[in-house]
Amino acid sequence: MRITPVDAIPMPPKIDGSRTAHASSVPPTASFDKAQSTTGRPRTGAAPQGLAGAPKARASSASGMRPRTPLQTQSHHGNKAHASEQMAREVLESVPLGQLKSEFSPELLHVVHSAAYAPDDQYSSLKGKLSAGYALAWARGKDKIEPAQIRESWAAAPGGLGVRTYQPEEIGKLESYGASFWGLPLPGSSGPAGTLTGKTVFRPAESIPQDLQRLCGEVKKRLRQAKGNDRMEAALIAAHFKQNFIAIHPYMDGNGRVSRLCADRILKELGVPAPDWGKADFDLNLSIEETAQLMVKHMG
């Protein structure tokens, strides 16, 4: 079976404020296999730009889509994202069970993102392009994002003009992941209990390559040590990946869906079902243990 090195993956052109993942920016420690074909039958449609060695996109019609389980509900990003996430799952499923402990790498994450990323469908129409949401996306350079583009500038959440209010202990938890919190000088932004309103700022862009490499190494080490079929043990590994990946926030967009897809695959590797991600808010104000407990609570 052919192994596709990361520098052989055709990536989209560079845009302002980002760079495209390639071999020199994130040196791979391993490569995944079997991504060329996972079902053994022809498919229709073209793979998203930036994807090579992975299954081609399925037809856009419902009949061409593999049925999803109740937990894999329609993506809130739209039909295009739903189809793309289906393909990303197949990329992850192409790694044989028992092999993720050696195949989990930045290279695999880049290809998963290339498969999973699809802009919001609402922006494809004239009405969508005239919306306030599109104007904000355009102002942030997120109207022209391509798969696997890694950010080169600072990034914060929530997106747009949104803000969040946290307790001091919650801010301490997100800072434990290497992120920071910028409080805004707004009326009522702080109160008697010391709450603060503002934005979460993710890790510095210049540390993304080494941070991803380190995180993948940590996940592989924990997978090798895991006993399997233990929900809490598996959830702790998946939570460690998910929370730290979000804090790194390597891509210009689509980080949340990649974190969930990979967390699902980590759980599957250890014989544990995926949680229903829509049942709770898995934010950086939760510790690894709290995130794992929520995952177990909402598993099928």
VOPAGU-2260 file (C-alpha; in pm, 1 decimal, decimal comma):
REM VOPAGU-2260
SITE   aa  ch    i         X         Y         Z
SITE  MET   A    0       0,0       0,0       0,0
SITE  ARG   A    1     124,8     347,0     -93,8
SITE  ILE   A    2     224,2     590,5     177,5
SITE  THR   A    3     175,2     954,3      91,4
SITE  PRO   A    4     443,7    1181,4     243,0
SITE  VAL   A    5     329,4    1519,6     360,7
SITE  ASP   A    6     538,8    1708,9     105,0
SITE  ALA   A    7     357,5    1522,2    -174,4
SITE  ILE   A    8      19,3    1654,5     -65,8
SITE  PRO   A    9     -78,4    1941,1    -298,9
SITE  MET   A   10    -172,3    2230,3     -76,1
SITE  PRO   A   11    -364,0    2547,9    -160,5
SITE  PRO   A   12    -192,2    2881,4    -222,5
SITE  LYS   A   13     -80,6    3097,3      68,4
SITE  ILE   A   14    -312,0    3375,2     181,3
SITE  ASP   A   15    -246,1    3674,5     403,4
SITE  GLY   A   16    -223,0    3585,9     770,7
SITE  SER   A   17    -171,3    3215,0     719,5
SITE  ARG   A   18      60,2    2955,3     581,3
SITE  THR   A   19      -6,9    2617,5     428,4
SITE  ALA   A   20     112,4    2313,3     617,3
SITE  HIS   A   21     409,4    2145,3     453,2
SITE  ALA   A   22     703,3    1926,6     541,3
SITE  SER   A   23     934,3    2207,0     647,9
SITE  SER   A   24     682,6    2368,2     883,9
SITE  VAL   A   25     565,6    2050,5    1059,4
SITE  PRO   A   26     802,8    1756,2    1020,6
SITE  PRO   A   27     598,5    1433,5    1024,3
SITE  THR   A   28     687,4    1155,2    1262,6
SITE  ALA   A   29     475,0     897,8    1084,3
SITE  SER   A   30     253,3     854,0     783,8
SITE  PHE   A   31     -89,8     699,1     754,0
SITE  ASP   A   32    -182,4     433,7     501,6
SITE  LYS   A   33    -485,2     291,2     321,9
SITE  ALA   A   34    -640,1     634,1     267,6
SITE  GLN   A   35    -661,3     584,5    -108,2
SITE  SER   A   36    -963,0     356,8     -82,7
SITE  THR   A   37   -1167,6     248,9     216,5
SITE  THR   A   38   -1482,3     107,3      65,4
SITE  GLY   A   39   -1352,7     -77,6    -239,4
SITE  ARG   A   40   -1600,4      81,3    -478,8
SITE  PRO   A   41   -1582,2     381,4    -712,8
SITE  ARG   A   42   -1695,1     721,8    -591,9
SITE  THR   A   43   -1804,5    1035,8    -764,3
SITE  GLY   A   44   -1694,3    1394,0    -719,1
SITE  ALA   A   45   -1354,3    1549,6    -659,7
SITE  ALA   A   46   -1156,7    1561,6    -338,5
SITE  PRO   A   47   -1127,4    1901,6    -173,4
SITE  GLN   A   48    -828,2    2110,7    -272,0
SITE  GLY   A   49    -528,8    2024,2     -58,6
SITE  LEU   A   50    -616,2    1655,5     -23,4
SITE  ALA   A   51    -423,9    1369,8    -180,4
SITE  GLY   A   52    -410,6    1003,5     -94,1
SITE  ALA   A   53    -753,1    1019,0      71,9
SITE  PRO   A   54   -1093,8     897,1     -44,6
SITE  LYS   A   55   -1261,3    1110,2    -308,4
SITE  ALA   A   56   -1568,9    1306,4    -211,8
SITE  ARG   A   57   -1899,2    1129,7    -236,5
SITE  ALA   A   58   -2184,7    1251,0    -449,2
SITE  SER   A   59   -2372,5    1541,4    -296,0
SITE  SER   A   60   -2706,0    1363,0    -315,2
SITE  ALA   A   61   -2841,9    1186,0      -9,5
SITE  SER   A   62   -2827,0     851,9    -190,2
SITE  GLY   A   63   -2451,6     891,8    -230,1
SITE  MET   A   64   -2388,9     949,7     137,5
SITE  ARG   A   65   -2314,9     679,6     388,7
SITE  PRO   A   66   -2584,0     683,6     662,9
SITE  ARG   A   67   -2461,2     844,6     981,0
SITE  THR   A   68   -2523,9     724,4    1332,8
SITE  PRO   A   69   -2750,9     936,9    1556,5
SITE  LEU   A   70   -2439,2    1080,5    1725,4
SITE  GLN   A   71   -2296,4    1189,1    1389,5
SITE  THR   A   72   -2572,0    1438,2    1321,9
SITE  GLN   A   73   -2588,5    1685,4    1038,3
SITE  SER   A   74   -2311,5    1942,0    1070,1
SITE  HIS   A   75   -2429,8    2283,9    1185,8
SITE  HIS   A   76   -2185,7    2425,4     929,5
SITE  GLY   A   77   -2412,7    2306,5     646,1
SITE  ASN   A   78   -2445,4    2029,4     388,2
SITE  LYS   A   79   -2098,7    2083,2     240,7
SITE  ALA   A   80   -1940,6    2049,5     582,2
SITE  HIS   A   81   -2151,4    1738,4     647,4
SITE  ALA   A   82   -2015,0    1571,0     333,6
SITE  SER   A   83   -1660,2    1684,4     407,8
SITE  GLU   A   84   -1671,0    1557,4     764,3
SITE  GLN   A   85   -1791,7    1222,1     632,5
SITE  MET   A   86   -1481,8    1199,2     417,5
SITE  ALA   A   87   -1255,3    1305,3     703,8
SITE  ARG   A   88   -1399,5    1021,7     913,3
SITE  GLU   A   89   -1307,0     781,2     636,5
SITE  VAL   A   90    -951,3     916,6     633,2
SITE  LEU   A   91    -926,0     846,6    1006,3
SITE  GLU   A   92   -1092,6     507,7     968,2
SITE  SER   A   93    -832,2     417,3     704,1
SITE  VAL   A   94    -581,5     389,5     988,5
SITE  PRO   A   95    -622,7      28,6    1109,1
SITE  LEU   A   96    -740,8     -21,0    1464,5
SITE  GLY   A   97    -441,7     -64,6    1690,3
SITE  GLN   A   98    -216,4     147,7    1468,4
SITE  LEU   A   99    -312,5     499,1    1580,9
SITE  LYS   A  100     -43,2     479,3    1850,0
SITE  SER   A  101     214,6     489,9    1572,2
SITE  GLU   A  102      28,0     676,6    1295,5
SITE  PHE   A  103    -104,0     980,1    1487,2
SITE  SER   A  104      98,7    1273,8    1354,7
SITE  PRO   A  105      75,5    1636,4    1238,8
SITE  GLU   A  106      70,9    1501,2     884,5
SITE  LEU   A  107    -244,3    1303,6     954,8
SITE  LEU   A  108    -405,2    1608,7    1117,5
SITE  HIS   A  109    -333,5    1819,5     808,2
SITE  VAL   A  110    -498,4    1566,8     578,2
SITE  VAL   A  111    -796,6    1531,7     812,0
SITE  HIS   A  112    -838,6    1910,4     804,5
SITE  SER   A  113    -806,3    1911,2     425,5
SITE  ALA   A  114   -1091,2    1662,5     406,7
SITE  ALA   A  115   -1306,4    1808,6     684,0
SITE  TYR   A  116   -1289,5    2178,4     607,8
SITE  ALA   A  117   -1576,3    2337,5     415,0
SITE  PRO   A  118   -1687,7    2700,6     445,8
SITE  ASP   A  119   -2035,1    2773,2     575,4
SITE  ASP   A  120   -2291,1    2704,9     302,6
SITE  GLN   A  121   -2474,5    3027,2     382,3
SITE  TYR   A  122   -2192,6    3234,4     232,2
SITE  SER   A  123   -2228,4    3073,4    -111,8
SITE  SER   A  124   -2550,1    3263,1    -190,6
SITE  LEU   A  125   -2594,6    3632,9    -272,2
SITE  LYS   A  126   -2795,9    3674,2      48,3
SITE  GLY   A  127   -2513,5    3513,0     243,5
SITE  LYS   A  128   -2252,7    3741,1      88,6
SITE  LEU   A  129   -2459,3    4043,0     189,9
SITE  SER   A  130   -2491,1    3924,9     549,9
SITE  ALA   A  131   -2316,0    4072,6     852,8
SITE  GLY   A  132   -2158,3    3733,8     917,0
SITE  TYR   A  133   -1989,8    3735,3     578,4
SITE  ALA   A  134   -1870,3    4092,5     633,3
SITE  LEU   A  135   -1703,7    3982,1     957,7
SITE  ALA   A  136   -1553,9    3677,8     785,7
SITE  TRP   A  137   -1419,0    3900,8     508,2
SITE  ALA   A  138   -1270,5    4144,9     758,1
SITE  ARG   A  139   -1090,0    3858,6     931,8
SITE  GLY   A  140    -973,1    3699,7     604,5
SITE  LYS   A  141   -1192,6    3395,4     669,3
SITE  ASP   A  142   -1392,7    3427,8     348,1
SITE  LYS   A  143   -1107,8    3283,1     140,2
SITE  ILE   A  144    -962,2    3015,8     366,4
SITE  GLU   A  145    -843,0    2695,7     202,4
SITE  PRO   A  146    -789,5    2355,3     366,7
SITE  ALA   A  147    -476,9    2299,7     575,6
SITE  GLN   A  148    -385,1    2667,2     603,0
SITE  ILE   A  149    -207,2    2732,2     929,3
SITE  ARG   A  150    -247,1    3069,0    1095,5
SITE  GLU   A  151      47,8    3303,0    1127,8
SITE  SER   A  152    -112,6    3567,7    1345,0
SITE  TRP   A  153    -289,6    3574,3    1680,7
SITE  ALA   A  154    -636,9    3427,0    1710,1
SITE  ALA   A  155    -909,7    3456,2    1972,3
SITE  ALA   A  156   -1249,5    3311,0    2056,9
SITE  PRO   A  157   -1537,7    3350,4    2034,3
SITE  GLY   A  158   -1527,3    3470,9    1676,3
SITE  GLY   A  159   -1647,9    3804,2    1549,7
SITE  LEU   A  160   -1772,9    4045,5    1814,1
SITE  GLY   A  161   -1865,9    3778,9    2067,5
SITE  VAL   A  162   -1726,5    3773,0    2421,1
SITE  ARG   A  163   -1746,6    3535,4    2715,9
SITE  THR   A  164   -1756,8    3582,1    3090,5
SITE  TYR   A  165   -1548,1    3354,2    3312,0
SITE  GLN   A  166   -1478,5    3305,5    3678,3
SITE  PRO   A  167   -1114,5    3340,4    3789,6
SITE  GLU   A  168   -1077,2    2964,3    3831,5
SITE  GLU   A  169   -1203,9    2910,2    3476,5
SITE  ILE   A  170    -946,5    3154,4    3341,9
SITE  GLY   A  171    -683,4    2961,0    3534,0
SITE  LYS   A  172    -787,5    2640,8    3357,6
SITE  LEU   A  173    -762,2    2785,9    3006,8
SITE  GLU   A  174    -423,5    2935,8    3096,4
SITE  SER   A  175    -307,2    2587,3    3199,5
SITE  TYR   A  176    -335,9    2491,7    2830,0
SITE  GLY   A  177    -104,9    2773,4    2725,1
SITE  ALA   A  178    -388,0    3003,6    2617,0
SITE  SER   A  179    -459,2    3342,4    2774,1
SITE  PHE   A  180    -760,3    3559,9    2845,2
SITE  TRP   A  181    -790,6    3922,4    2744,0
SITE  GLY   A  182   -1041,3    4107,9    2956,7
SITE  LEU   A  183   -1224,6    4391,7    2787,4
SITE  PRO   A  184   -1285,9    4730,5    2953,0
SITE  LEU   A  185   -1660,9    4697,8    2927,2
SITE  PRO   A  186   -1925,7    4811,5    3179,0
SITE  GLY   A  187   -1996,7    4516,2    3402,7
SITE  SER   A  188   -1699,6    4323,9    3266,2
SITE  SER   A  189   -1593,4    4244,1    3620,0
SITE  GLY   A  190   -1805,3    4195,3    3927,0
SITE  PRO   A  191   -1790,1    4125,7    4299,0
SITE  ALA   A  192   -1698,7    3764,3    4233,7
SITE  GLY   A  193   -1410,6    3871,5    4009,0
SITE  THR   A  194   -1567,1    3751,8    3684,8
SITE  LEU   A  195   -1411,3    3886,8    3369,0
SITE  THR   A  196   -1561,0    3937,7    3022,3
SITE  GLY   A  197   -1341,3    3913,1    2715,3
SITE  LYS   A  198   -1182,8    3672,8    2469,4
SITE  THR   A  199    -969,8    3360,5    2489,5
SITE  VAL   A  200    -642,9    3408,4    2300,5
SITE  PHE   A  201    -485,0    3089,3    2167,7
SITE  ARG   A  202    -119,7    2992,1    2181,8
SITE  PRO   A  203     130,1    3195,1    1974,9
SITE  ALA   A  204     131,4    3111,4    1604,6
SITE  GLU   A  205     508,4    3069,0    1592,2
SITE  SER   A  206     490,6    2771,5    1830,0
SITE  ILE   A  207     232,0    2575,8    1625,8
SITE  PRO   A  208     472,9    2329,1    1453,8
SITE  GLN   A  209     650,0    2219,4    1771,3
SITE  ASP   A  210     328,7    2225,6    1975,6
SITE  LEU   A  211     151,7    1993,8    1730,0
SITE  GLN   A  212     451,8    1762,3    1717,3
SITE  ARG   A  213     465,2    1745,2    2096,8
SITE  LEU   A  214      90,1    1688,2    2134,6
SITE  CYS   A  215      86,1    1404,2    1881,5
SITE  GLY   A  216     378,2    1243,0    2063,6
SITE  GLU   A  217     194,0    1267,7    2394,8
SITE  VAL   A  218    -119,1    1109,3    2247,1
SITE  LYS   A  219      77,8     820,4    2094,2
SITE  LYS   A  220     256,0     756,1    2424,2
SITE  ARG   A  221     -73,5     748,6    2616,2
SITE  LEU   A  222    -232,2     519,7    2357,0
SITE  ARG   A  223      55,4     273,9    2392,6
SITE  GLN   A  224      10,0     272,3    2770,3
SITE  ALA   A  225    -371,0     243,2    2767,4
SITE  LYS   A  226    -542,3     -81,9    2858,4
SITE  GLY   A  227    -849,5     -25,4    2641,7
SITE  ASN   A  228   -1226,3     -62,8    2695,7
SITE  ASP   A  229   -1211,0     177,9    2989,8
SITE  ARG   A  230   -1433,3     478,4    2922,0
SITE  MET   A  231   -1267,9     717,8    3161,9
SITE  GLU   A  232    -915,3     619,1    3061,3
SITE  ALA   A  233   -1001,2     667,5    2693,5
SITE  ALA   A  234   -1186,6     992,4    2759,9
SITE  LEU   A  235    -887,3    1136,0    2946,9
SITE  ILE   A  236    -662,7    1073,3    2644,6
SITE  ALA   A  237    -919,2    1217,2    2402,5
SITE  ALA   A  238    -976,8    1517,1    2630,8
SITE  HIS   A  239    -602,2    1578,7    2658,5
SITE  PHE   A  240    -582,0    1594,0    2280,6
SITE  LYS   A  241    -895,4    1798,5    2226,4
SITE  GLN   A  242    -832,0    2069,8    2482,9
SITE  ASN   A  243    -466,9    2116,8    2392,1
SITE  PHE   A  244    -540,7    2110,3    2018,2
SITE  ILE   A  245    -799,0    2385,9    2062,1
SITE  ALA   A  246    -548,9    2588,6    2266,5
SITE  ILE   A  247    -292,7    2549,4    1987,5
SITE  HIS   A  248    -560,0    2636,0    1727,5
SITE  PRO   A  249    -331,0    2561,4    1433,9
SITE  TYR   A  250    -568,6    2633,0    1146,2
SITE  MET   A  251    -732,1    2953,2    1032,6
SITE  ASP   A  252   -1071,2    2784,2    1071,5
SITE  GLY   A  253   -1218,2    2438,5    1128,5
SITE  ASN   A  254   -1019,3    2358,7    1443,4
SITE  GLY   A  255   -1325,7    2250,4    1640,1
SITE  ARG   A  256   -1441,1    1991,7    1389,1
SITE  VAL   A  257   -1090,2    1845,3    1355,3
SITE  SER   A  258   -1060,7    1819,2    1733,8
SITE  ARG   A  259   -1393,0    1634,2    1758,0
SITE  LEU   A  260   -1320,5    1400,1    1466,5
SITE  CYS   A  261    -981,1    1303,6    1606,7
SITE  ALA   A  262   -1116,0    1267,3    1961,1
SITE  ASP   A  263   -1381,0    1028,6    1825,3
SITE  ARG   A  264   -1108,7     823,0    1653,9
SITE  ILE   A  265    -897,0     810,8    1970,7
SITE  LEU   A  266   -1197,5     678,4    2163,6
SITE  LYS   A  267   -1269,1     421,0    1892,4
SITE  GLU   A  268    -907,3     307,2    1907,8
SITE  LEU   A  269    -968,4     213,2    2272,0
SITE  GLY   A  270   -1305,8      47,7    2213,7
SITE  VAL   A  271   -1512,6     335,1    2351,8
SITE  PRO   A  272   -1811,3     508,5    2182,0
SITE  ALA   A  273   -1804,4     875,2    2085,7
SITE  PRO   A  274   -1994,6    1135,0    2288,2
SITE  ASP   A  275   -2273,4    1350,7    2154,7
SITE  TRP   A  276   -2077,2    1674,7    2127,9
SITE  GLY   A  277   -2392,7    1882,9    2097,9
SITE  LYS   A  278   -2506,3    1794,8    2450,1
SITE  ALA   A  279   -2250,4    2010,7    2632,9
SITE  ASP   A  280   -2012,0    2303,5    2592,9
SITE  PHE   A  281   -1659,3    2161,5    2573,8
SITE  ASP   A  282   -1472,8    2488,2    2618,0
SITE  LEU   A  283   -1122,0    2566,0    2744,9
SITE  ASN   A  284   -1263,6    2673,9    3080,1
SITE  LEU   A  285   -1287,8    2301,2    3161,9
SITE  SER   A  286    -997,4    2097,1    3296,5
SITE  ILE   A  287    -890,9    1771,9    3129,6
SITE  GLU   A  288   -1072,7    1576,4    3400,4
SITE  GLU   A  289   -1393,3    1781,7    3367,4
SITE  THR   A  290   -1385,1    1744,8    2988,5
SITE  ALA   A  291   -1338,6    1368,5    3018,7
SITE  GLN   A  292   -1627,0    1341,1    3265,3
SITE  LEU   A  293   -1856,4    1529,3    3025,9
SITE  MET   A  294   -1750,9    1303,3    2741,0
SITE  VAL   A  295   -1830,3     991,0    2940,2
SITE  LYS   A  296   -2163,4    1137,4    3050,8
SITE  HIS   A  297   -2274,6    1193,8    2691,5
SITE  MET   A  298   -2140,0     874,5    2533,4
SITE  GLY   A  299   -2382,4     652,1    2345,7
